[in-house]
Amino acid sequence: MRSPLTRTRPHVTSPARQALRHLRPAPRAALALGAATAAATALPLAAPHVTRRFVDDAVAGAGLRHLIVIALGYLGLAAAGQAARMAAAWLAGRLAWDGTNRLREHLAGHALGLDLAFHARHSPGELIERVDGDVAAVADFVVAFVLDVVAGLLLLAGVLAVVLAVDWRLGAALLAYCLLTGLAMAGAQRLAVPSATRSREASAALYGHLEERLAGAEDLRANGAGRHALGRFHQVAGAWFRAEWHGSRIAGGLLAATNVAFAAGTALMLALAAWLLDAGALTVGTAVLLFQYTLMIRTPFERLIDQLRQFQGALAGFARIGSLLAERPALPVHAAPRPLPASGALGLRLDDVSFAYPDDGESALSGITLTLAPGERLGLVGRTGSGKTTLAKLLLRLYDPTGGTVEIGGLDLRECDPESLRRRVGVVTQDVRLFDGSVRDNLTLFGALTSAHDDARLLEALDGVGLGGRLAALPGGLDGEPGGLSAGEAQLLAFARAFLADPGLVILDEASSRLDPATERHVEDGVRRLLDGRTGVLIAHRLSSLAHVDKIAVLERGKLVEYGRRADLAADPASRFGRLLDAAGVSR
């Protein structure tokens, strides 16, 4: 029987097909690129015939005016060929970047949609390298593939066809030589691709290391760990350098071997042409034509060798893109998700909830059972590491419990519509992120609140948390940058954001931990306003901030060791919560 938690799909597109779908150009643009590529291939093939005509006519004693006309025709063909190649390059670059930008957008959305367990395994720097660096490698190769690989192969086929038409013996020799060279290049590719994969992996590791160290630069400096961080950077950069050096040695060796092989091939073709010329089977102009075509086959092969490195990087990048697209969220979507109630306070019920993090077998929560009626407030206390923040993550459905159920508004979160959950459950954490944008963008999370009424609502929310005067000092007001806000003011901005969301359940996870006592007292009225008519879960080490909650839950090592009404627990001299109040100097 199929589980109701998994949405059935008639067909699942493979990661490779997903990526290729975004890279596929529009039919008209592809047709224009094909025409430009064909012209860039055909025009150079016509030039040696003009040269043969020039040489043969000159040997036959043609007049100067006749030869000048032929020379001008050759120059016209050369100029047209360059113009066609420039047009093909412009079209290929535009189509490649349009396609890879669509792929970047898809990858970024996919990565943001993955659960926290995935992001715990991958650093932001590594994901940036995947979304941008790997896609850039694919884009570079797509341009080179059209200009150097496709055009080169067409040119090679054209040269072989013309030489076979001129003399089948020379054509057969040239064909055999090209086949041997192609087989040798295919073997070289198998040797070179693993080195490119290692190089891309080392590059991703370097980006991840840099991102983590730069994010923690303040702590590293304050604790004197700069020397250690620099040493680790040298190790990671050294690994990347060695991978790049190994790959470049392979690519350089392939290029040198190709030069030697083509020098020998050109000498062989010249010897055969001289023999046929001596036998009277060729004219001087035809011998020059064959020499030019022999030189022309070198260009496609050299371009293929030059692009082999990019091809290796593109293959490695494409494989890593595919592996990212193959990742699936660990949180299943119900086949028929239901929304939470659209308005009013939301009740909360946890029934024998247990949880263990995916990469850690140790239980983080065990047997948690509690209930909150709509509009009630719960204070969640306990030592650091007792499971308070983990419980908050379950309420936001950032993880699913490994046992038991979490219900909000009478609805099991595994059956809840994710968008409804995000709208109706608000959270303010101890780590507030200010995004690159205006104060308005940070308040609305880039929502379209632009009317005068909306501006009035934004200003009211800021005044409610005490940021109205600070906003007046910012250049641009709501449209100004919030970069000048302190950590405490950023926390107040997060409170204002929660006011605007108007949720039915509010989770405050150490939300006042970054506020000084004076600012905390100032915002207490705003917190009470935020919780008025709403269900609240307050996680706090400052027990004074829990004076107005209805119930208290004490966690210890992931277990609920005490739960009841605050007034009852505070009045009980033997209660754990009462002893915590006494130890903190807070009146019962």
Stockholm file with secondary structure:
# STOCKHOLM 1.0

chainA/1-588         MRSPLTRTRPHVTSPARQALRHLRPAPRAALALGAATAAATALPLAAPHVTRRFVDDAVAGAGLRHLIVIALGYLGLAAAGQAARMAAAWLAGRLAWDGTNRLREHLAGHALGLDLAFHARHSPGELIERVDGDVAAVADFVVAFVLDVVAGLLLLAGVLAVVLAVDWRLGAALLAYCLLTGLAMAGAQRLAVPSATRSREASAALYGHLEERLAGAEDLRANGAGRHALGRFHQVAGAWFRAEWHGSRIAGGLLAATNVAFAAGTALMLALAAWLLDAGALTVGTAVLLFQYTLMIRTPFERLIDQLRQFQGALAGFARIGSLLAERPALPVHAAPRPLPASGALGLRLDDVSFAYPDDGESALSGITLTLAPGERLGLVGRTGSGKTTLAKLLLRLYDPTGGTVEIGGLDLRECDPESLRRRVGVVTQDVRLFDGSVRDNLTLFGALTSAHDDARLLEALDGVGLGGRLAALPGGLDGEPGGLSAGEAQLLAFARAFLADPGLVILDEASSRLDPATERHVEDGVRRLLDGRTGVLIAHRLSSLAHVDKIAVLERGKLVEYGRRADLAADPASRFGRLLDAAGVSR
#=GR chainA/1-588 SS CCCTTSCCCSCCCCHHHHHHHHHCCCHHHHHHHHHHHHHHHHHHHHHHHHHHHHHHHHHTTCCHHHHHHHHHHHHHHHHHHHHHHHHHHHHHHHHHHHHHHHHHHHHHHHHHHSCHHHHHHSCHHHHHIIIIIIHHHHHHHHHHIIIIIIHHHHHHHHHHHHHHHHCHHHHHHHHHHHHHHHHHHHHHHHHHHHHHHHHHHHHHHHHHHHHHHHHTHHHHHHTTCHHHHHHHHHHHHHHHHHHHHHHHHHHHHHHHHHHHHHHHHHHHHHHHHHHHHHTTSSCHHHHHHHHHHHHHHHHHHHHHHHHHHHHHHHHHHHHHHHHHHHCCCSSCCCSSCBCCCSSSCCCEEEEEEEEECTTCCSEEEEEEEEEECTTCEEEEEESTTSSHHHHHHHHTTSSCCSEEEEEETTEEGGGBCHHHHHHHEEEECSSCCCCSSCHHHHHHTSCCCCSHHHHHHHHHHHHHTTCHHHHHHSTTGGGSCGGGCCHHHHHHHHHHHHHHHCCSEEEEESTTTTSCHHHHHHHHHHHHHHHTTSEEEEECSCGGGGTTCSEEEEEETTEEEEEEEHHHHHHCTTCHHHHHHHHHTCCC
#=GC SS_cons         CCCTTSCCCSCCCCHHHHHHHHHCCCHHHHHHHHHHHHHHHHHHHHHHHHHHHHHHHHHTTCCHHHHHHHHHHHHHHHHHHHHHHHHHHHHHHHHHHHHHHHHHHHHHHHHHHSCHHHHHHSCHHHHHIIIIIIHHHHHHHHHHIIIIIIHHHHHHHHHHHHHHHHCHHHHHHHHHHHHHHHHHHHHHHHHHHHHHHHHHHHHHHHHHHHHHHHHTHHHHHHTTCHHHHHHHHHHHHHHHHHHHHHHHHHHHHHHHHHHHHHHHHHHHHHHHHHHHHHTTSSCHHHHHHHHHHHHHHHHHHHHHHHHHHHHHHHHHHHHHHHHHHHCCCSSCCCSSCBCCCSSSCCCEEEEEEEEECTTCCSEEEEEEEEEECTTCEEEEEESTTSSHHHHHHHHTTSSCCSEEEEEETTEEGGGBCHHHHHHHEEEECSSCCCCSSCHHHHHHTSCCCCSHHHHHHHHHHHHHTTCHHHHHHSTTGGGSCGGGCCHHHHHHHHHHHHHHHCCSEEEEESTTTTSCHHHHHHHHHHHHHHHTTSEEEEECSCGGGGTTCSEEEEEETTEEEEEEEHHHHHHCTTCHHHHHHHHHTCCC
//
